Amino acid sequence: MAKPSVVTPRPRLDSLFEEPQGETFTRNGVTLYLGDASRLYHEWPSPVVIVSDGAYGLGLFPGDPPTPEGLVSWYRPHVEAWSERATAETTLWFWNTELGWATVHPLLSECGWRYVRCHVWDKGITHVAGNSNTERLRQFPCVTEVCVQYVKEPLVDGLTLKDWLRREWVRTGLPFSLTNKACGVRNAATRKYFTKDHLWYFPPPEMFERIVAFANTRGKASGRPYFSFDGQGVPTAAEWARMRAKFHCKLGITNVWREPPVDGAERLKDGTKSLHLNQKPLKLMDVLIQASSDEGDVVWEPFGGLCTAALAAHKLHRRCMAAEVDEEFYRLAVRRLHCA
């Protein structure tokens, strides 16, 4: 007869280690800060990923505007700092309600963030469990949040990459038909990489290298170097690859994420009371960070809460800087990271 398996009791978070002193805690390249992220951005290394899960305009915590109308002023110092410190490789994942995101979108666009896709977290019917008074609320129960993907639009000489590529080829004096010859294709280069319309494609690094070599060999000598960022040398394929955000799409993942609210051992509780009302699933943070970064890259989590993105970054071997203004949440996040 097989012996019954032994289940080791899950230790209480507050019994795992001695309370850290000070306002920072670091483990394996992940650092948690007690304080306002807007005062820390200038100290942090530039991010490859920013996971924003801040104010929703629902009055859920001290400082959260009671309505979405207050979100633009709440987010402005953060968005401006993100824009200043981000690079062309940076992806922003912006969590909010549908209306909260729609309210902040013009600010993000104004600051140079380009919308990519809206993702819907479907928490499922168990999120409401029949407890919504629809007769009084006069609306269907809400079981969703959105997480919207943005990338930082890179500019060269004040031009988007699309316009800069076209300008540089025009300077060569060569006809656009020769871009196909440069790339070794029949018509794809002219149609994709040098088009004026919305169907523009970012040239793969190997194609960019061919275009640059062809232009600087065949183009007017007086205008060389062509496709130079600084007017001196020309970018390598690797440097060109860093001119757009990283993205790795795993098979089977779409823009609708059907994942129940956090429960069980992952949910931090004091008895039966949840310690954070909007704790995000670690699984979803894993998806975001894996999709938009590589090992060793820097992740920012400016509104940490329980710092789930920082915990995911730790598990995925990324570096991370996370900040939280609430001392109780900060201490809980430190304990989570310590136990990971």
C-alpha positions, 0 to 999 in steps of 0.5 A: 500500500502506497504511503500517503503523500506528506503535504508541507504546511505553507509557512506564514509570510510574517514568520519567514525572515527578519523584517528588513530595515530601510526602504529598499530590498534587493534579491538577484537583481530585483529591487523593491523601493518604499516610495513614490516611483516619480522620485526614483525614475532618474536612478533606475536603468532604462526599461525594456518593459514597463508594467503599469497598474496604477490608479483606475479612477475608482477611488480604490485607495488613498490618492486614486481619483474618485472618477476617471476625469482625474487620471490624466493629471495623476499619470502625467508626471509618470508618463512623461518620465517613462517617455524620457527614460524609455528606448525604442526597445521599450514596451508599456503594458497599461492596466486599467478599466476600459474608461480609465484607459480611454481617458489616459490614451491621449496623454500616452499618445501625446508623449510618444507612445504608440498603441499596439493592442488592447488585451482583455482579462476575462475573470469569468462568471465566478468573479461576480457569482450572482452578487451583482444587483443588476436591477439597481445598477442597470448594467451587465456585471463587469468581469473584465479589465484591460491591459493595453500594449504600447511601444515607444515610437523611435524618431531619427532627425525628428522623423518616424522610421518609416519617413526616415527610411524613405527620406534617406533613399530619396537622398541617394538619387536612386529609383525606388525600384532598385530597393528590390534589387538591393534586398534580392526580392521581386517587389517586396522592398518597395511595397513594404519597407518604402511604402507611404501608406499604413501597410509599412513594415519594419525591414528585418535587420538583414534586409536593412543591412543590404539596403544600407550597403547598396545605397552607400555603394550606388547612391550619389557620392556627395550624400554619403553616408546614407542611413546614418544616425549620426552622419558619421557611420552606418548602423549595424544589423544588431543596432537596427534590430534595437530600433523596435520593441522586443516581442515573442508570441507564444502559440495559443495566446490571444488578446483575450486572457481567460484567467480567474481572479487570484485564489488559493495559495497565491492569494495573500490573505489575513485569515479570510480577508484578501490583503489586496483587492486587485492582486494580479495573477502571476501567470499573466505577468509572466505572459507580459514579461516573456513576450516583451523582454529577454533574460537580463533585461530591465523591468519597471513596476512603478505602482507595485502593490504586492509587486507581482510583476517584480516576482515574475521578473525574478522567476524569469531572470530579469532585472526589475525596479518596483516601487510602492508607496503603501508601507504595508503592501511594500513589506508584504511584497518584500516577503513575497520576493524573499520567499520566491 
